[in-house]
């Protein structure tokens, strides 16, 4: 029992070390969140400026195309022979002029949005500089700390492998199945509940709070029997203070 309890604790410490290596340390979380949010704002403004510039270029291409059509229609005026043809040509000329005006308005509005987004992005970038420098310093501090955390993880990984070799294979397989089912917690400590007067002691599972019979506690304490909780099916063990 002591070996699998030690194995679960070593696995818990290993998981904590690996989680630290894969993420951001607690002392950097608030700064990291602020840095990410501000950086995302600047990127969004830059993207908006780029989109507005693209829209302006598209509108300017459409203006050029519409102007070519207008020029072509105007050159056709001297060639028409009937009033009907003349009216149709004037309609096309008016339509081209309306399109040109619409695309010019679109290009102008896109230009304004582009300039505004660029100015906002530049202002945000200037304000971001101090935060970015502070974040870089903290990140360098974390990178300097990482080797010690990696070393800790390696020690815990070696301890886990050594403890696994010490556990009988059938029990190890049972332990691993329970770990997988309960997201890493194959074992559950027995808790002694407060009692009043001279009544019998009351115990419960430390994982699910289900009542544990006193006889189970006696068997685990005196014989080291491996007994699962009647409710959550984790292997019960007695902490030193119970």
N, C-alpha and C positions, 0 to 999 in steps of 0.2 A: 504493500500500500504506500509506504513512504516513497518508493521509487517512482510510482506513477504520479503521486502528488508533486514530487520534484520535477518530473517530466512536464507536467502541465504548467508549472510555474516558469520553467525554462522556456517553454514554447510561448508563453505569454510575454516574457521579456524579449524574446527574439522578435515576435510580431511587433512589439512596441518600437524596437530599434529599427526594424525595416520600414515601419510606417513613418518614422522620423526622417529616414533617408529619402523616402519617396515624396515627402511633402515639405511643408514649411514649418519651422519650429514655432512653438507657441508664442515666444517673445517677438516673432516677426509677423504674426497673422494679421494684426490690425494694420500695420504699415503696408503689408503685401496687398491687402484688400483695397486700401486707399490708392496705392500705386497702380494697381490693375484697373480700378475704376477711372482714374484720371487719364491713364494711357488709352483706355477704350474711348473716352470722350474725344481725345485728340484724333484718334484714328477715325472716329465717326465723322468729325469735322473735315478731315482730309479727304475721306471718301465722298462726302457731300460736295466738296470743292471739285473733285475730279469728275463727279457725275454732272455737275453744272457745266464744267468746261466741255465735256463730251456733248451735252445737249446743245451748247452754243455752236459747236463745230457742225453738228448735224443740221441745225437751223440755218447756218450760213451756207451749207451745201444746197439746201432746199431753196434758199434765196437765189443762189446762182442758177439753179435749174429753172426756177420760175421766171427769172429775168430773161433767160434764153428763149423760153416760150413766148414771153411778151414781145421780145424783139422780133421773133418769127411772125407773130400775128400782125404786128404793126407793119412789117414789110409786105404783108399780103393785102393790105387795104387797097393799094392801087390796082390790084389784079381782079377784084370782085366785079361781077357783071350785073348782079341783081340786088334789089333791096333786101331780099331775104338773106342772101349770102352776107351782105353788109351787116345786117342785124346780128346774125350768128357770130360773125367775127368780132363785133363790138362786145358781145357777151363774153367771148373767150378772153378778150383783152381786159375787161372789167374783172373777170374771175382771177386772172393772173395777177392783177394789181392787188386784189384783196388778199390773195395768198402771200404775195411778197410782204404786204403790211403785217399779216399775221406772223410770218416767220421772223420779220424784223423785231416785232414785239417780243416774240419768244426768245430770240437771241439776246435782246437787251436784258430781259428778266433773268436769263441764265447767267449773263455776265455779272449782273448785280449779286446774284446768289453766290457765284464763284468768288467774287471779291470779298463778300461778307464772310463766307466760310473760311477763306484764307486768312483774313484778319483775325477771326476768332481763334483759329488753330494756332496762329503765331503767338497770340496773347496767352493762350492756354499753355503752349510749349514753353514760353518764358517763365510762367508761374510754376510749371512742372519741373523746371531745372533743379530747384532746391530739393524738392521731394525725391527726384530721381537720383541726385547725388547721395542723399541720406540712405535711400534704398540700396544703392550700390555698395555703400560702406557696410551696411548691415548684412548684405548678401555675401560680401567678402569675409565678414566675421563668421557667418554660417559655413562657408566653404572651408574656412580654417578649422572649424569645429568638426566637420564631417569625418575626417580620418579617425578620430577617437570613437565616433559613433559606429563607424564601419568595423573598427577593431572590436568594439563591444559586441556587435552583431556576430562577428566571426567566433568570438569566445562562446556566445550563447548557442550558436549553431553546432559547435563542437561538443558542448555539454549535452545538447539535445541528442546528438548521435550516440554519445556514450551511454546516456540513460536508456535510449531505445534498445541498445544491445543488452542491457541488463534486465529488460522486461521479457518474460516468457512470451513466445510468439502468439499463442492464442489470446492472451490478455492484451498484447499490443494491438492486435487486429480489432478486438472489442473496443479498446480505448480509441483507436482511430475512427471507427464507425460512429462512436458517440460524439467525438469531436466534430466530425463532418455534419452530423445531424443537428448539433447544438452550437454551430458556428464557433468552434474552438474551445468550448467548455464541456469537457467530458465528465468532469468531477463536480461535485457540489458539497460544500461544507455543511456540517450539521450545526444548527444554532440552538442554544439553550434559551428558551423564552423565560421572561420574568414570571414568577409565581407568587401567589400570596399565601400566607399561613404555612401549614405543614403538609400541604398536598404534594402529590408526586411531581417530579420534575417533568417539564414539557419541552419537547424538542421539535424542530422543524427543518425542512430542507432549505438551505441557504439560497437556492436558485429559484424555487417555485413556491416556497412557504408551506408546502404540504406537510401535515403532521407526521413525524417519525416516531414509531413505537419505541418505548424505552428498551425493549428486548433487542431491537436492532442495534441500538447504541452499545449495549452490553456485548453483543457478538463482535461488533467492529473493534471495540476497545480491548476485549480480552483475547479474541481469536484472530483478529485481523481479517475477518471475513469480508469478501467483496460483495456488497449489497447495493442494488439500485433503488433509487427513490420510486415509490409506488406510483407517483404521478408523472414526473418528467423523465424517469428512467436513467438519470445520470447516476454515476457511481458515487455513493456517499462516503465521506471521510470525516474524521474528527480533528478539528484544529487543536493546537496545543491548549487553548484557553477553555475548551469544553470538557 
